[in-house]
Amino acid sequence: MLLVGLTNLGCVTVDPGANFVVPDEQFDADFFFCRVEPELLVAKKCGSGEPGDNGSCHNNAAAVSGMALAPHTPVECSSGRPVTRAQVGAGSAAQGNLQSTSLEMSRDYLTAPLFLRPSGANHPRAIFGKEDAVVEVIRQWAQR
């Protein structure tokens, strides 16, 4: 008799309502500004691309379907944090890059488009190999 009662407790349906939204993951912004952006996006030329890319990389929002990036002066960091918040505040190019890149990130970095696409899956060219040191930066960001 007790088993029947417990079985019924496991069969509950919840109506999420008409305006159901899955919350965005929040990843460590300082780690992005001080590690991800300079070591991945800038170093691997995700925004500007290589000379043969004909301006079809992430600094050209019209050329990409996601993760539009804006060029900006490098964020000055000390001890893993931006030196001044003015460089990374609301409306800044750095903040826009964080928001755009976060949409391509996942806690399971191996399934994140930020890892998959530039490592050769459904991307115009491979940007880095799956053994590249920048993969560790992506993995660390996923955990923050």
N, CA, C and O atoms as a MOPAC input file, in Angstrom:
PM7 MOZYME 1SCF
protein

 N      0.82500 1    -1.19800 1     0.00000 1
 C      0.00000 1     0.00000 1     0.00000 1
 C      0.87100 1     1.26400 1     0.00000 1
 O      0.57300 1     2.22800 1    -0.70500 1
 N      1.92000 1     1.25100 1     0.77600 1
 C      2.81600 1     2.39900 1     0.82600 1
 C      3.48300 1     2.65000 1    -0.53000 1
 O      3.67900 1     3.80600 1    -0.90700 1
 N      3.83200 1     1.60800 1    -1.26100 1
 C      4.44400 1     1.75900 1    -2.58400 1
 C      3.51500 1     2.46000 1    -3.56000 1
 O      3.97400 1     3.26400 1    -4.37200 1
 N      2.22300 1     2.17600 1    -3.49900 1
 C      1.26400 1     2.82300 1    -4.38800 1
 C      1.24800 1     4.32300 1    -4.13100 1
 O      1.21500 1     5.10700 1    -5.07900 1
 N      1.27100 1     4.73200 1    -2.88800 1
 C      1.26900 1     6.15600 1    -2.54400 1
 C      2.52000 1     6.86100 1    -3.04300 1
 O      2.42700 1     7.97900 1    -3.55000 1
 N      3.68800 1     6.23800 1    -2.91400 1
 C      4.93100 1     6.84300 1    -3.37400 1
 C      4.99300 1     6.91700 1    -4.89400 1
 O      5.55000 1     7.87000 1    -5.43900 1
 N      4.43700 1     5.94300 1    -5.58000 1
 C      4.42200 1     5.95000 1    -7.03700 1
 C      3.62000 1     7.13800 1    -7.54800 1
 O      4.01800 1     7.76500 1    -8.53000 1
 N      2.53600 1     7.45300 1    -6.92800 1
 C      1.70500 1     8.57400 1    -7.35500 1
 C      2.41600 1     9.91100 1    -7.16300 1
 O      2.15800 1    10.85500 1    -7.91000 1
 N      3.30500 1    10.00800 1    -6.17500 1
 C      4.02900 1    11.24800 1    -5.95500 1
 C      4.98300 1    11.56500 1    -7.11200 1
 O      5.26400 1    12.73700 1    -7.36200 1
 N      5.47700 1    10.57300 1    -7.80600 1
 C      6.42700 1    10.77900 1    -8.88700 1
 C      5.79400 1    11.18900 1   -10.20600 1
 O      6.51800 1    11.48000 1   -11.15800 1
 N      4.48300 1    11.22200 1   -10.29900 1
 C      3.80900 1    11.50600 1   -11.56500 1
 C      3.10200 1    12.85100 1   -11.51000 1
 O      1.87400 1    12.91500 1   -11.57800 1
 N      3.85300 1    13.89300 1   -11.39000 1
 C      3.28500 1    15.23600 1   -11.30400 1
 C      3.63000 1    15.98900 1   -12.58400 1
 O      4.77200 1    15.94400 1   -13.04000 1
 N      2.66500 1    16.67000 1   -13.15700 1
 C      2.89500 1    17.48800 1   -14.33800 1
 C      2.82800 1    18.94300 1   -13.92000 1
 O      1.92800 1    19.34300 1   -13.18200 1
 N      3.78000 1    19.73600 1   -14.39100 1
 C      3.81300 1    21.15100 1   -14.06700 1
 C      3.60400 1    21.94100 1   -15.35200 1
 O      4.31300 1    21.73000 1   -16.33500 1
 N      2.64100 1    22.84200 1   -15.34800 1
 C      2.40500 1    23.71700 1   -16.49100 1
 C      3.32300 1    24.92300 1   -16.34500 1
 O      3.17300 1    25.68800 1   -15.39200 1
 N      4.28800 1    25.12000 1   -17.27700 1
 C      5.21500 1    26.24100 1   -17.14500 1
 C      4.58700 1    27.59200 1   -17.45600 1
 O      5.21400 1    28.62700 1   -17.22700 1
 N      3.38000 1    27.60500 1   -17.96400 1
 C      2.72400 1    28.87300 1   -18.26700 1
 C      2.99500 1    29.33600 1   -19.69500 1
 O      3.78000 1    28.72400 1   -20.41900 1
 N      2.34700 1    30.40300 1   -20.08200 1
 C      2.42600 1    30.89700 1   -21.45700 1
 C      3.75300 1    31.58600 1   -21.76400 1
 O      4.18300 1    31.59200 1   -22.91700 1
 N      4.40100 1    32.15700 1   -20.77400 1
 C      5.62900 1    32.92500 1   -21.00100 1
 C      6.86400 1    32.20800 1   -20.47500 1
 O      7.76000 1    32.83400 1   -19.90800 1
 N      6.90800 1    30.90000 1   -20.66500 1
 C      8.02000 1    30.09600 1   -20.16800 1
 C      9.30500 1    30.48200 1   -20.88600 1
 O      9.34100 1    30.54700 1   -22.11500 1
 N     10.36500 1    30.73800 1   -20.11200 1
 C     11.67400 1    31.09500 1   -20.65600 1
 C     12.73000 1    30.30800 1   -19.89100 1
 O     12.72000 1    30.26500 1   -18.66100 1
 N     13.63900 1    29.68800 1   -20.63000 1
 C     14.76000 1    29.01200 1   -19.99200 1
 C     15.78600 1    30.09000 1   -19.64600 1
 O     16.21300 1    30.83700 1   -20.52600 1
 N     16.18300 1    30.18000 1   -18.38300 1
 C     17.13000 1    31.23000 1   -18.01000 1
 C     18.48400 1    31.02800 1   -18.69100 1
 O     18.93300 1    29.89800 1   -18.88000 1
 N     19.12900 1    32.14600 1   -19.05900 1
 C     20.46200 1    32.09900 1   -19.63300 1
 C     21.45800 1    31.68900 1   -18.56700 1
 O     21.32900 1    32.07400 1   -17.40500 1
 N     22.44700 1    30.91100 1   -18.96300 1
 C     23.54600 1    30.59100 1   -18.05300 1
 C     24.36200 1    31.85300 1   -17.84800 1
 O     24.51400 1    32.65600 1   -18.76900 1
 N     24.87300 1    32.02800 1   -16.67500 1
 C     25.76200 1    33.15000 1   -16.37700 1
 C     27.16100 1    32.59700 1   -16.18300 1
 O     27.40400 1    31.79400 1   -15.28200 1
 N     28.07300 1    33.02800 1   -17.02700 1
 C     29.46400 1    32.61100 1   -16.93200 1
 C     30.28000 1    33.77200 1   -16.38000 1
 O     29.89100 1    34.93100 1   -16.52400 1
 N     31.40600 1    33.46700 1   -15.75000 1
 C     32.25400 1    34.45400 1   -15.09900 1
 C     32.72200 1    35.51300 1   -16.10000 1
 O     33.50800 1    35.22600 1   -17.00300 1
 N     32.23300 1    36.72400 1   -15.92700 1
 C     32.54600 1    37.82400 1   -16.84700 1
 C     34.02000 1    38.20000 1   -16.79600 1
 O     34.63600 1    38.41900 1   -17.84000 1
 N     34.59500 1    38.27700 1   -15.60400 1
 C     35.99800 1    38.65500 1   -15.48700 1
 C     36.90000 1    37.63800 1   -16.19600 1
 O     37.86700 1    38.01500 1   -16.85800 1
 N     36.58100 1    36.35900 1   -16.05600 1
 C     37.36300 1    35.32500 1   -16.73300 1
 C     37.24800 1    35.50200 1   -18.24800 1
 O     38.22400 1    35.31100 1   -18.97400 1
 N     36.06200 1    35.86400 1   -18.71800 1
 C     35.88600 1    36.12100 1   -20.14800 1
 C     36.77400 1    37.27500 1   -20.59800 1
 O     37.53900 1    37.14100 1   -21.55200 1
 N     36.66900 1    38.41100 1   -19.90600 1
 C     37.41600 1    39.60300 1   -20.32200 1
 C     38.92700 1    39.40100 1   -20.26100 1
 O     39.66000 1    39.91800 1   -21.10400 1
 N     39.39100 1    38.65200 1   -19.26400 1
 C     40.83400 1    38.52900 1   -19.02600 1
 C     41.46400 1    37.28000 1   -19.62600 1
 O     42.68600 1    37.21900 1   -19.75900 1
 N     40.66200 1    36.28300 1   -19.99200 1
 C     41.23000 1    35.04700 1   -20.54400 1
 C     40.58900 1    34.65100 1   -21.86800 1
 O     41.29300 1    34.47800 1   -22.86300 1
 N     39.26200 1    34.50400 1   -21.89700 1
 C     38.58800 1    33.99400 1   -23.09700 1
 C     38.74000 1    34.95300 1   -24.26900 1
 O     39.14300 1    34.54800 1   -25.36000 1
 N     38.42000 1    36.21400 1   -24.04600 1
 C     38.49700 1    37.16200 1   -25.15600 1
 C     39.92500 1    37.29600 1   -25.70000 1
 O     40.11900 1    37.16400 1   -26.90800 1
 N     40.92900 1    37.55400 1   -24.85500 1
 C     42.27500 1    37.71500 1   -25.42200 1
 C     42.89700 1    36.41300 1   -25.94900 1
 O     43.56800 1    36.43000 1   -26.98100 1
 N     42.68400 1    35.28700 1   -25.25400 1
 C     43.36500 1    34.04600 1   -25.62600 1
 C     42.64100 1    33.25100 1   -26.70800 1
 O     43.26200 1    32.45400 1   -27.41200 1
 N     41.33600 1    33.46100 1   -26.84500 1
 C     40.57900 1    32.76500 1   -27.87700 1
 C     40.14000 1    33.72300 1   -28.97900 1
 O     40.59600 1    33.62000 1   -30.11700 1
 N     39.26300 1    34.64400 1   -28.64000 1
 C     38.65700 1    35.48700 1   -29.66900 1
 C     39.66800 1    36.37200 1   -30.39900 1
 O     39.60500 1    36.50700 1   -31.62100 1
 N     40.59900 1    36.97500 1   -29.65500 1
 C     41.59200 1    37.85300 1   -30.28100 1
 C     42.74500 1    37.03200 1   -30.86500 1
 O     43.09400 1    37.19300 1   -32.03400 1
 N     43.32900 1    36.16100 1   -30.05800 1
 C     44.49500 1    35.39700 1   -30.51000 1
 C     44.18300 1    34.51300 1   -31.71400 1
 O     45.03300 1    34.33900 1   -32.58800 1
 N     42.98000 1    33.95700 1   -31.76800 1
 C     42.61000 1    33.07600 1   -32.87800 1
 C     41.90600 1    33.83600 1   -34.00700 1
 O     41.43300 1    33.24000 1   -34.97500 1
 N     41.84700 1    35.16800 1   -33.86100 1
 C     41.27700 1    36.05600 1   -34.88700 1
 C     39.83800 1    35.70500 1   -35.25400 1
 O     39.46500 1    35.71300 1   -36.42700 1
 N     39.03100 1    35.39600 1   -34.23100 1
 C     37.62800 1    35.06000 1   -34.48000 1
 C     36.85400 1    36.24700 1   -35.04500 1
 O     35.94500 1    36.06900 1   -35.85500 1
 N     37.20900 1    37.43600 1   -34.62400 1
 C     36.51400 1    38.62300 1   -35.11500 1
 C     37.00500 1    39.06000 1   -36.46900 1
 O     36.21700 1    39.20300 1   -37.40300 1
 N     38.29300 1    39.27300 1   -36.58500 1
 C     38.86700 1    39.81100 1   -37.82500 1
 C     39.06800 1    38.75900 1   -38.89900 1
 O     38.96200 1    39.05700 1   -40.08900 1
 N     39.35400 1    37.54200 1   -38.49400 1
 C     39.63900 1    36.48800 1   -39.45700 1
 C     41.01400 1    36.61900 1   -40.06200 1
 O     41.76700 1    37.54100 1   -39.74800 1
 N     41.32700 1    35.69400 1   -40.92300 1
 C     42.59000 1    35.69100 1   -41.65900 1
 C     42.39400 1    36.47200 1   -42.95500 1
 O     41.25200 1    36.69800 1   -43.35600 1
 N     43.47000 1    36.89300 1   -43.62300 1
 C     43.33900 1    37.66500 1   -44.87000 1
 C     42.44300 1    37.00400 1   -45.91500 1
 O     41.71700 1    37.70800 1   -46.61700 1
 N     42.46700 1    35.70000 1   -46.04100 1
 C     41.65500 1    35.00700 1   -47.04000 1
 C     40.19100 1    34.83400 1   -46.67100 1
 O     39.42300 1    34.28300 1   -47.45900 1
 N     39.78500 1    35.29400 1   -45.48500 1
 C     38.39600 1    35.13600 1   -45.04400 1
 C     37.46600 1    36.20700 1   -45.61300 1
 O     36.25000 1    36.12900 1   -45.43600 1
 N     38.02600 1    37.19500 1   -46.29000 1
 C     37.24100 1    38.22900 1   -46.97700 1
 C     36.23400 1    38.95500 1   -46.08800 1
 O     35.12800 1    39.27000 1   -46.52700 1
 N     36.61600 1    39.21800 1   -44.84400 1
 C     35.73800 1    39.96400 1   -43.94200 1
 C     34.46900 1    39.23300 1   -43.54200 1
 O     33.49300 1    39.85400 1   -43.12200 1
 N     34.48300 1    37.90300 1   -43.67200 1
 C     33.26800 1    37.15000 1   -43.36400 1
 C     33.31500 1    36.51200 1   -41.98200 1
 O     32.69100 1    35.47700 1   -41.74900 1
 N     34.05300 1    37.13000 1   -41.07000 1
 C     34.15800 1    36.57200 1   -39.72000 1
 C     33.28400 1    37.35100 1   -38.73600 1
 O     32.42900 1    38.13600 1   -39.14800 1
 N     33.49500 1    37.14000 1   -37.46000 1
 C     32.54300 1    37.59200 1   -36.44100 1
 C     32.49000 1    39.09000 1   -36.19100 1
 O     31.56300 1    39.55300 1   -35.52500 1
 N     33.43800 1    39.86900 1   -36.69200 1
 C     33.31200 1    41.32900 1   -36.58600 1
 C     32.32400 1    41.87700 1   -37.61700 1
 O     31.95700 1    43.05100 1   -37.55800 1
 N     31.90200 1    41.05600 1   -38.53900 1
 C     30.93400 1    41.44200 1   -39.56400 1
 C     29.61200 1    40.74500 1   -39.25000 1
 O     29.38900 1    39.61400 1   -39.68300 1
 N     28.73700 1    41.41100 1   -38.50000 1
 C     27.47700 1    40.81000 1   -38.06000 1
 C     26.62400 1    40.33400 1   -39.22900 1
 O     25.84700 1    39.39100 1   -39.08100 1
 N     26.75800 1    40.96500 1   -40.37600 1
 C     25.97800 1    40.56600 1   -41.54600 1
 C     26.47700 1    39.24400 1   -42.13500 1
 O     25.75000 1    38.57900 1   -42.87300 1
 N     27.70000 1    38.87000 1   -41.81400 1
 C     28.29500 1    37.67100 1   -42.40200 1
 C     28.12700 1    36.42400 1   -41.54000 1
 O     28.33300 1    35.31100 1   -42.02500 1
 N     27.76000 1    36.58700 1   -40.27900 1
 C     27.64000 1    35.44100 1   -39.37600 1
 C     26.21900 1    35.33500 1   -38.84000 1
 O     25.52100 1    36.33600 1   -38.67700 1
 N     25.81000 1    34.10800 1   -38.57100 1
 C     24.45500 1    33.91400 1   -38.04900 1
 C     24.40400 1    34.00600 1   -36.53100 1
 O     23.31700 1    34.05900 1   -35.95700 1
 N     25.52900 1    34.02400 1   -35.88600 1
 C     25.55900 1    34.12100 1   -34.43100 1
 C     26.91500 1    34.61700 1   -33.96500 1
 O     27.87700 1    34.65500 1   -34.73200 1
 N     26.97600 1    34.98800 1   -32.72500 1
 C     28.19200 1    35.44400 1   -32.06100 1
 C     28.86300 1    36.61500 1   -32.78300 1
 O     30.05600 1    36.56800 1   -33.08400 1
 N     28.10000 1    37.64000 1   -33.05200 1
 C     28.68800 1    38.85900 1   -33.61500 1
 C     29.61300 1    39.47900 1   -32.56800 1
 O     29.26000 1    39.58200 1   -31.39300 1
 N     30.78800 1    39.88600 1   -33.00900 1
 C     31.78300 1    40.48200 1   -32.11600 1
 C     32.11900 1    41.89000 1   -32.57100 1
 O     32.03600 1    42.21600 1   -33.75600 1
 N     32.49600 1    42.71100 1   -31.61600 1
 C     32.90500 1    44.08200 1   -31.92100 1
 C     34.36100 1    44.26700 1   -31.51100 1
 O     34.74600 1    43.89600 1   -30.40200 1
 N     35.16800 1    44.83500 1   -32.39400 1
 C     36.56000 1    45.09800 1   -32.01400 1
 C     36.62200 1    46.21100 1   -30.96900 1
 O     35.79300 1    47.12100 1   -30.97600 1
 N     37.59000 1    46.13600 1   -30.08700 1
 C     37.77100 1    47.18300 1   -29.06900 1
 C     39.18200 1    47.09900 1   -28.51300 1
 O     39.89800 1    46.12400 1   -28.74000 1
 N     39.56200 1    48.11700 1   -27.79600 1
 C     40.86400 1    48.14600 1   -27.12600 1
 C     40.91100 1    46.99000 1   -26.12000 1
 O     39.93500 1    46.76500 1   -25.40400 1
 N     42.01500 1    46.26300 1   -26.05600 1
 C     42.09200 1    45.14700 1   -25.10100 1
 C     41.79300 1    45.59400 1   -23.67300 1
 O     42.20600 1    46.67200 1   -23.24500 1
 N     41.07600 1    44.75400 1   -22.95300 1
 C     40.75100 1    45.02200 1   -21.55100 1
 C     42.01600 1    44.80800 1   -20.72700 1
 O     42.64000 1    43.74900 1   -20.79000 1
 N     42.38300 1    45.82000 1   -19.96100 1
 C     43.55100 1    45.70800 1   -19.08700 1
 C     43.14300 1    44.95000 1   -17.82800 1
 O     42.18800 1    45.32500 1   -17.14700 1
 N     43.87700 1    43.87700 1   -17.52600 1
 C     43.54600 1    43.03400 1   -16.37700 1
 C     44.71600 1    42.95200 1   -15.40700 1
 O     45.87800 1    43.08800 1   -15.78900 1
 N     44.38200 1    42.72800 1   -14.15800 1
 C     45.36000 1    42.47900 1   -13.11700 1
 C     44.76000 1    41.45700 1   -12.16200 1
 O     43.63200 1    41.62600 1   -11.69800 1
 N     45.49500 1    40.41600 1   -11.87100 1
 C     45.03400 1    39.34200 1   -10.98000 1
 C     43.70500 1    38.75500 1   -11.45300 1
 O     42.84300 1    38.41900 1   -10.64000 1
 N     43.54500 1    38.63400 1   -12.76800 1
 C     42.35300 1    37.99900 1   -13.31900 1
 C     41.10300 1    38.85400 1   -13.33700 1
 O     40.00600 1    38.33700 1   -13.54800 1
 N     41.24900 1    40.16600 1   -13.11800 1
 C     40.09500 1    41.07800 1   -13.10500 1
 C     40.41900 1    42.32300 1   -13.91900 1
 O     41.56400 1    42.77400 1   -13.93500 1
 N     39.41200 1    42.88200 1   -14.59700 1
 C     39.64000 1    44.14500 1   -15.29800 1
 C     40.09000 1    45.23000 1   -14.32000 1
 O     39.56800 1    45.33100 1   -13.20900 1
 N     41.05500 1    46.03300 1   -14.73900 1
 C     41.58300 1    47.10000 1   -13.89300 1
 C     40.52200 1    48.17500 1   -13.68200 1
 O     40.39300 1    48.71700 1   -12.58400 1
 N     39.77300 1    48.48000 1   -14.71900 1
 C     38.69900 1    49.45900 1   -14.60400 1
 C     37.41500 1    48.89800 1   -15.20500 1
 O     37.43900 1    48.28800 1   -16.27400 1
 N     36.32300 1    49.09900 1   -14.53500 1
 C     35.01800 1    48.61200 1   -15.01100 1
 C     34.50200 1    49.44400 1   -16.18200 1
 O     33.57400 1    49.02200 1   -16.87200 1
 N     35.08600 1    50.61500 1   -16.41600 1
 C     34.63700 1    51.46200 1   -17.52000 1
 C     34.82100 1    50.74800 1   -18.86200 1
 O     34.03000 1    50.95400 1   -19.78200 1
 N     35.84700 1    49.91800 1   -18.98200 1
 C     36.10400 1    49.19100 1   -20.22800 1
 C     35.08400 1    48.09500 1   -20.49900 1
 O     34.90200 1    47.69300 1   -21.64800 1
 N     34.42200 1    47.60900 1   -19.46600 1
 C     33.57000 1    46.42500 1   -19.60600 1
 C     32.12200 1    46.67800 1   -19.18900 1
 O     31.34000 1    45.73600 1   -19.06300 1
 N     31.76600 1    47.93300 1   -18.97700 1
 C     30.43000 1    48.27400 1   -18.49800 1
 C     29.33500 1    48.07700 1   -19.53400 1
 O     29.60200 1    47.76900 1   -20.69600 1
 N     28.10300 1    48.26000 1   -19.09100 1
 C     26.93500 1    48.12300 1   -19.96000 1
 C     27.09500 1    49.00600 1   -21.19100 1
 O     27.47200 1    50.17300 1   -21.09000 1
 N     26.80400 1    48.43600 1   -22.34200 1
 C     26.89100 1    49.17000 1   -23.59000 1
 C     28.26700 1    49.15800 1   -24.23300 1
 O     28.42300 1    49.61800 1   -25.36500 1
 N     29.27600 1    48.63500 1   -23.52500 1
 C     30.62300 1    48.58700 1   -24.09000 1
 C     30.72600 1    47.43100 1   -25.08600 1
 O     29.95400 1    46.47300 1   -25.03200 1
 N     31.69000 1    47.54000 1   -25.99000 1
 C     31.93200 1    46.46200 1   -26.94800 1
 C     32.31700 1    45.17000 1   -26.22600 1
 O     31.89300 1    44.08500 1   -26.62400 1
 N     33.11600 1    45.28600 1   -25.17000 1
 C     33.52300 1    44.10300 1   -24.40700 1
 C     32.30600 1    43.40500 1   -23.79700 1
 O     32.21800 1    42.17800 1   -23.81700 1
 N     31.37500 1    44.18400 1   -23.26000 1
 C     30.16000 1    43.61100 1   -22.67100 1
 C     29.31600 1    42.92700 1   -23.75300 1
 O     28.77400 1    41.84500 1   -23.53100 1
 N     29.21000 1    43.55600 1   -24.90900 1
 C     28.48200 1    42.94600 1   -26.02200 1
 C     29.11200 1    41.63400 1   -26.45000 1
 O     28.40600 1    40.67000 1   -26.74600 1
 N     30.44200 1    41.59200 1   -26.48400 1
 C     31.13700 1    40.36100 1   -26.84600 1
 C     30.89600 1    39.26300 1   -25.81400 1
 O     30.73400 1    38.09600 1   -26.17000 1
 N     30.87300 1    39.63400 1   -24.54300 1
 C     30.56300 1    38.67000 1   -23.48500 1
 C     29.17300 1    38.08800 1   -23.70000 1
 O     28.99700 1    36.87000 1   -23.66400 1
 N     28.19900 1    38.93800 1   -23.92000 1
 C     26.82400 1    38.47100 1   -24.09400 1
 C     26.69100 1    37.57500 1   -25.32200 1
 O     26.05800 1    36.52000 1   -25.26000 1
 N     27.27700 1    37.98600 1   -26.41800 1
 C     27.19700 1    37.21900 1   -27.65200 1
 C     27.89000 1    35.86300 1   -27.52000 1
 O     27.37300 1    34.84800 1   -27.98900 1
 N     29.04600 1    35.84900 1   -26.89000 1
 C     29.81200 1    34.61800 1   -26.73800 1
 C     29.15500 1    33.68100 1   -25.72500 1
 O     29.19300 1    32.46200 1   -25.89100 1
 N     28.55600 1    34.24200 1   -24.68600 1
 C     27.88800 1    33.41900 1   -23.67100 1
 C     26.75600 1    32.58600 1   -24.27200 1
 O     26.47700 1    31.48400 1   -23.80100 1
 N     26.11100 1    33.10800 1   -25.30400 1
 C     25.03300 1    32.36300 1   -25.96300 1
 C     25.55700 1    31.11800 1   -26.67900 1
 O     24.79300 1    30.19900 1   -26.97400 1
 N     26.85500 1    31.09200 1   -26.95400 1
 C     27.47900 1    29.96100 1   -27.64400 1
 C     28.19900 1    29.02400 1   -26.67900 1
 O     28.90100 1    28.10700 1   -27.10400 1
 N     28.02100 1    29.25900 1   -25.37700 1
 C     28.72700 1    28.50500 1   -24.34600 1
 C     27.77000 1    27.59800 1   -23.60200 1
 O     26.56300 1    27.83900 1   -23.58100 1
 N     28.30700 1    26.55600 1   -22.99300 1
 C     27.51900 1    25.61300 1   -22.20500 1
 C     28.36600 1    25.12700 1   -21.03900 1
 O     29.59500 1    25.11400 1   -21.12300 1
 N     27.71900 1    24.72900 1   -19.95700 1
 C     28.46200 1    24.15500 1   -18.82700 1
 C     29.19800 1    22.89100 1   -19.26000 1
 O     30.27300 1    22.58800 1   -18.74100 1
 N     28.62500 1    22.15500 1   -20.20600 1
 C     29.31600 1    21.01600 1   -20.79500 1
 C     30.04500 1    21.54400 1   -22.02100 1
 O     29.50400 1    21.53200 1   -23.12600 1
 N     31.26700 1    22.00500 1   -21.82300 1
 C     31.98000 1    22.70600 1   -22.89300 1
 C     32.16200 1    21.85600 1   -24.14100 1
 O     32.29000 1    22.39900 1   -25.23800 1
 N     32.17700 1    20.53300 1   -23.99900 1
 C     32.35200 1    19.66800 1   -25.16400 1
 C     31.15300 1    19.70200 1   -26.10900 1
 O     31.26100 1    19.28800 1   -27.26300 1
 N     30.02000 1    20.19200 1   -25.62700 1
 C     28.83400 1    20.32800 1   -26.48300 1
 C     28.56100 1    21.78500 1   -26.85600 1
 O     27.61500 1    22.07100 1   -27.58900 1
 N     29.37800 1    22.69400 1   -26.35800 1
 C     29.17700 1    24.12800 1   -26.61200 1
 C     29.58900 1    24.49200 1   -28.03400 1
 O     30.66000 1    24.08800 1   -28.48700 1
 N     28.75600 1    25.24800 1   -28.74500 1
 C     29.15600 1    25.71600 1   -30.07400 1
 C     30.48600 1    26.47200 1   -30.05200 1
 O     31.22000 1    26.44800 1   -31.04000 1
 N     30.80400 1    27.13800 1   -28.94800 1
 C     32.07200 1    27.86000 1   -28.83100 1
 C     33.26700 1    26.91900 1   -28.96100 1
 O     34.33300 1    27.33400 1   -29.41700 1
 N     33.10400 1    25.67900 1   -28.57200 1
 C     34.14200 1    24.66400 1   -28.74100 1
 C     33.97500 1    23.90800 1   -30.05900 1
 O     34.93300 1    23.76300 1   -30.81900 1
 N     32.77400 1    23.43300 1   -30.32700 1
 C     32.53400 1    22.56300 1   -31.47200 1
 C     32.80200 1    23.22400 1   -32.82100 1
 O     33.53300 1    22.68500 1   -33.65200 1
 N     32.20700 1    24.38900 1   -33.03200 1
 C     32.30200 1    25.01100 1   -34.35800 1
 C     33.73600 1    25.36200 1   -34.73900 1
 O     34.18900 1    24.91600 1   -35.79300 1
 N     34.47400 1    26.13200 1   -33.94700 1
 C     35.82900 1    26.48200 1   -34.38900 1
 C     36.81500 1    25.31800 1   -34.36300 1
 O     37.90800 1    25.42500 1   -34.92000 1
 N     36.44400 1    24.20900 1   -33.72400 1
 C     37.33700 1    23.04700 1   -33.75500 1
 C     37.00700 1    22.13900 1   -34.93400 1
 O     37.52200 1    21.02500 1   -35.03100 1
 N     36.14200 1    22.62100 1   -35.83400 1
 C     35.93500 1    21.92100 1   -37.09400 1
 C     34.52700 1    21.46100 1   -37.40800 1
 O     34.29200 1    20.95700 1   -38.50600 1
 N     33.57600 1    21.61000 1   -36.49500 1
 C     32.20300 1    21.16000 1   -36.73800 1
 C     31.33400 1    22.30600 1   -37.24900 1
 O     31.04700 1    23.24600 1   -36.50700 1
 N     30.91500 1    22.23100 1   -38.51400 1
 C     29.99000 1    23.20700 1   -39.09000 1
 C     30.51400 1    24.64300 1   -38.99500 1
 O     29.81300 1    25.54400 1   -38.53700 1
 N     31.73000 1    24.83200 1   -39.42700 1
 C     32.36700 1    26.15100 1   -39.42500 1
 C     33.14300 1    26.26500 1   -40.72200 1
 O     33.64900 1    25.25600 1   -41.21500 1
 N     33.25700 1    27.44900 1   -41.29000 1
 C     33.96300 1    27.56800 1   -42.57500 1
 C     35.38600 1    27.00400 1   -42.56800 1
 O     35.85100 1    26.48300 1   -43.58200 1
 N     36.07100 1    27.10600 1   -41.43800 1
 C     37.40900 1    26.52100 1   -41.33400 1
 C     37.69000 1    26.19000 1   -39.87100 1
 O     37.11000 1    26.78800 1   -38.96400 1
 N     38.57400 1    25.24500 1   -39.65900 1
 C     38.98100 1    24.90900 1   -38.29000 1
 C     39.88000 1    26.02300 1   -37.76500 1
 O     40.86300 1    26.39400 1   -38.40600 1
 N     39.53800 1    26.54700 1   -36.60300 1
 C     40.29300 1    27.63300 1   -35.97700 1
 C     41.33800 1    27.05900 1   -35.02300 1
 O     42.45000 1    27.57900 1   -34.92700 1
 N     40.98200 1    25.99700 1   -34.32500 1
 C     41.91700 1    25.32800 1   -33.41600 1
 C     41.57500 1    23.84900 1   -33.35800 1
 O     40.44100 1    23.44900 1   -33.61900 1
 N     42.56900 1    23.04600 1   -33.01300 1
 C     42.35700 1    21.61400 1   -32.85100 1
 C     41.81900 1    21.29600 1   -31.46900 1
 O     41.91000 1    22.11700 1   -30.55600 1
 N     41.27000 1    20.13000 1   -31.31900 1
 C     40.68200 1    19.72400 1   -30.03500 1
 C     41.72800 1    19.54600 1   -28.94200 1
 O     41.37800 1    19.39400 1   -27.77200 1
 N     42.99800 1    19.56100 1   -29.30600 1
 C     44.08500 1    19.45000 1   -28.33400 1
 C     44.77800 1    20.78800 1   -28.08900 1
 O     45.73800 1    20.85000 1   -27.32000 1
 N     44.31300 1    21.84400 1   -28.72100 1
 C     44.90900 1    23.18100 1   -28.57900 1
 C     44.79200 1    23.65200 1   -27.12700 1
 O     43.82500 1    23.32500 1   -26.44000 1
 N     45.77100 1    24.41200 1   -26.67100 1
 C     45.76600 1    24.93200 1   -25.29200 1
 C     44.54500 1    25.79300 1   -25.00000 1
 O     44.13000 1    25.87900 1   -23.84400 1
 N     43.95600 1    26.43400 1   -26.00500 1
 C     42.80300 1    27.29700 1   -25.77200 1
 C     41.57000 1    26.49000 1   -25.31900 1
 O     40.64900 1    27.04700 1   -24.72200 1
 N     41.55800 1    25.20200 1   -25.60000 1
 C     40.45200 1    24.35000 1   -25.14600 1
 C     40.39000 1    24.34200 1   -23.62100 1
 O     39.30400 1    24.29400 1   -23.04400 1
 N     41.53800 1    24.38900 1   -22.97400 1
 C     41.57300 1    24.43600 1   -21.50700 1
 C     40.95000 1    25.73400 1   -20.99400 1
 O     40.29200 1    25.73000 1   -19.95300 1
 N     41.14500 1    26.82200 1   -21.69800 1
 C     40.52300 1    28.09800 1   -21.32100 1
 C     39.00200 1    27.97500 1   -21.41900 1
 O     38.28600 1    28.43700 1   -20.53100 1
 N     38.51100 1    27.36500 1   -22.47600 1
 C     37.05900 1    27.15800 1   -22.64400 1
 C     36.53300 1    26.25500 1   -21.52300 1
 O     35.48200 1    26.52700 1   -20.94300 1
 N     37.25700 1    25.19700 1   -21.22700 1
 C     36.83800 1    24.26500 1   -20.16000 1
 C     36.76100 1    24.98200 1   -18.81500 1
 O     35.80500 1    24.80000 1   -18.06200 1
 N     37.76700 1    25.79400 1   -18.51900 1
 C     37.76900 1    26.51800 1   -17.25500 1
 C     36.61000 1    27.50900 1   -17.18500 1
 O     35.99100 1    27.65700 1   -16.13200 1
 N     36.31200 1    28.18200 1   -18.28300 1
 C     35.20100 1    29.14800 1   -18.29100 1
 C     33.87700 1    28.42300 1   -18.04600 1
 O     32.99900 1    28.95400 1   -17.36600 1
 N     33.72800 1    27.23100 1   -18.58500 1
 C     32.49900 1    26.46400 1   -18.39000 1
 C     32.25000 1    26.16700 1   -16.91800 1
 O     31.10000 1    26.04600 1   -16.49600 1
 N     33.30600 1    26.05100 1   -16.14300 1
 C     33.18900 1    25.71500 1   -14.73100 1
 C     32.98100 1    26.93700 1   -13.84200 1
 O     32.78000 1    26.79500 1   -12.63600 1
 N     33.02600 1    28.13500 1   -14.42100 1
 C     32.93700 1    29.35700 1   -13.60300 1
 C     31.56600 1    29.98400 1   -13.71300 1
 O     31.30800 1    31.01600 1   -13.09400 1

